[in-house]
Amino acid sequence: PSRQRLGLRQPSGALAAVIICLVLNSHAATNDFFEQGIGLSRAGQFPEAAAAFEKSVKQQLSSGALVNLGIAEWQRGHAGAALLAWEQARWIDPFDARAGANLKFARQVAQVDAPQLKWFETASTWLPPNVWVWLAGMSLWLAVGALVLPGIFRRRKAGWQQALAALAFGIFLFCLTANIGVVSRTQIGFVLKKNAPLLLTPTRDGEVIATLNAGEPARRLRTRGNYFFICTAGGSGWLEQGEFRLVCQ
């Protein structure tokens, strides 16, 4: 498909087919708001559908509800909100192929890039955040157990026990690094509005450094008043909080 800014055109037939599949076959845990959103989406009432899916997410967080929220936002021309919802779905479930497919297509249309991640942040995307916490805890206890239990039972440590302890401790260190990546990624967010002004100072009359596309990723560095100081691929500056939202919020 030709590349245009997301929100300036409706989804093409390819994405529309994905949308139909997602709306009809979502495996999200259903609730009243989710079912209401499905019905409104089928009727083409996308602003109302988006509101229903937002309530569904607050009632029961699920990747399926977030995927459908993104679809409704996309259909109503809110590119930034759509990309944010799909990124949040991937945060919950990194294996959600539906969110990944929509993100890939939407970024091509919007001419925006995926967030630039450090290596440990990339590693943290391989599994859901809570899984890394559990793996870190279990591997640490396994390493300690393999080293301590033979002494408690007054038995000589076998070679396999020492190897197991070394392996478990290595897994613990990797999981610890991945958890650091998860925390670091909480400062990544997305521009919600088209042509959002990036300012030199955190004031309304500040000099405009650049304008940002809806859905453009950025990293929040600090906050002052009603403004975030963000770092994008093209530079750094201040952006009003209402025009930017963190993926983990």
N, C-alpha and C positions, 0 to 999 in steps of 0.2 A: 504493500500500500504506500501511497505517497505520504511523505512526512509533513505534518502540519501540527500546530499546537493543539494539544488536547483541550477540548472544550469549544473549539471553533467548528467542529463537525461531529456528526453522529458516527457511531461505530460502523465499520464496514461489515459486509456479510460474514466475513470470517469470524470477527469478534461476536457478531450477533448470534451466530451458531453456538459459540461457546456460552454466551449468556443464556440462551434457551436451555442448553444442557445443564448449566449450573442451577438455574432457577427450578427446573423440574426435578432434578436428581440430587439436590443437596442432601448430604447425610448429617447435617447439623442437628444437634438435639433441639427438637421443636418446642416451641411455646406459643402462646396466643399471639404475641407480637410478631413472631417469625411467620406464622401462618398468615397473619394479616398482611405482612410485607410481601409474601409470595403472591397473594391475591391481587394486591395493588400493582405489583410489577406486571402481572399478566394483563391487567387492565390498562397499562401504560401510564399509570399515575405515579410517576417516579419520585416527585418531591414527598408525597405522602408515604410512599414505600420506604424511602430513605429514613424518614422519621420513625417508622415502625421498626425497621431493622436496628436503628440506634437504641430504641427501647429494648429490643430483644437482646442486644449485646450487653446492656446494663443488667438485664434480668438473668441471663445465662451466657457467659462469654464462650464463643465458639468460633472456629475458623470459618465454618459454613455461613454463619450470620454475617461475618465481616466480609466474606467474598460477595455475598448478595448486596450488602450495603455499598460496596465499591461499585457494583454494577449499576445500582440505582443512582449513585452520585455521578457516574460516568454519563449515563443517559440524560441527566438533567444539566450536563455541561460543567460539572464541578470536578475538574481534572485532578486538582491537588487532593481533594478529599477522597477521590476514588483510589489514587495511588497510595495514600496513607492507609486506607482501609485494607487494601490488599497486602501492604507491608505488615500491618498488624496481624493479618491472617497467617502470614509466613512466620511471624514471630512466635505465634502459638503453635503452629504446625509447619515446620520447615519442609515437610514432605507433601504439602498441599499443591499438587500440580496445577490445579485450576487457578489459584492465585498467581502462581509463577507464570503461567501462560498469559494471563491478562496483563501482568506487569510488563512482560517482554513486549507485547504488542503496543500497549499504551505508551511506553517510553519511546518506541519508534515513532509513533504519531506525534507525541508531545515534544520530541527532540530534547529529551532530558536523559541524563545518565543515572545509573544506579549509584547508591552511596559508595564512596571510596573507603574501603575497610582495611585496617591493619591486619597482619597475618593472624594474630590471635583473635581478632574480631571475626574474621572469616571462619576460623575453626569453631567459634561459638555458635555459628549458624547451622552447624551440622545436626544438632539435636535441640529439642526444646530446652529453654533455660532451666526448668526444674529438674530435668534429667541429669544435667551436669552437676547439680548440687547433690543429688542422690549418688551418682557415680563417684564423686569425690569422697563422700562419707564412707561408702561401702569399701572402696579401694584402700582408704586409710586404715580402716578397722581390719581389713584382710591382711595388710602388711604388718600391722602391730601384732595381730593374732599369730601369724606365721613365725614371728620372731620371739614372742613372749611365751606362748602356750607350751612349747617343748620344755622350757625351763620350769614352768609351773608344775608340769607333770613329771619332772625330773627325767626327761628323755633327751637324748642327744639330737641336735638339729641335723636333719638330713639335708643333702644337697638340694633336693627338690623343694624343700621348705624355704631355703635361702633364696633359691631362684624365684619362687612364688612371691616372696616378700619383696624382692627387687622389682619384679614385674608390677606388682600391685602399687608399690611406691611410685614407679614411673607413670602409671595410669593416674594416680592421685595428682602428681605434679602437672600433667597435661590437663586434667579436669580443672585444676585450680587456675591454670592459665586461661582456659575457656571461660570460666566464671568471671575472670577479670575482663575478658572480651565482652561478655554479656552486660556487665556494669558499664563499660565504656560505650556500648551501642545505645544505651538509654539516652544519651545526649544527641542522638541523630534524629532529625525531624525533616519535615517537608513543607515547602511553601504551598499555601492553600489557594492564594489568589493570583490571577494572571497579572503580569506587569507590576508585581509588588516592588516598591522602591527600597533599595538598599541604601541606607543613609550613612553619612560620615559621622554624625553625632546623634544621640538618642533624643531628638526633638523633632517636632512636626515640621519645622522650617529648616531642618538639616539639609545639607547638600546631598543630592542624589548621586551616588557613585555608579549604580547600575540598576537595571530592572530585571527581576527574576521571573522565570516561567513558573506557571502552576505545576506542582509536582517536583520541582527541583529540590534535590537533597542538600542538606546543610548540617553542620555540627554546632550545637549551642556551646558557647564558651563561658558566657556569664550573662547576668541579668541586671538591668538597671531600670527601675520604675516599670513602665509599660513596654519596655523594649528588651529584645534579646540581641546580644552580640553574637553573630553567627559567622562561620567560616564555610564558604562554598568553594567549588572548583575554580571559580573565577576571581575570588577575592573575599575579603572580610568586611563587615559593616554591621550596622544596627537595623533591626527589622521589628515592626510592631508585633506584639504577641498575638494579636488576633489574626495575623497573616501567616502564622507559622505554628506548627504543632509537632510535638515529639511523638515518635512512634510508640514509645512506652510511656503512657500518661494516663 
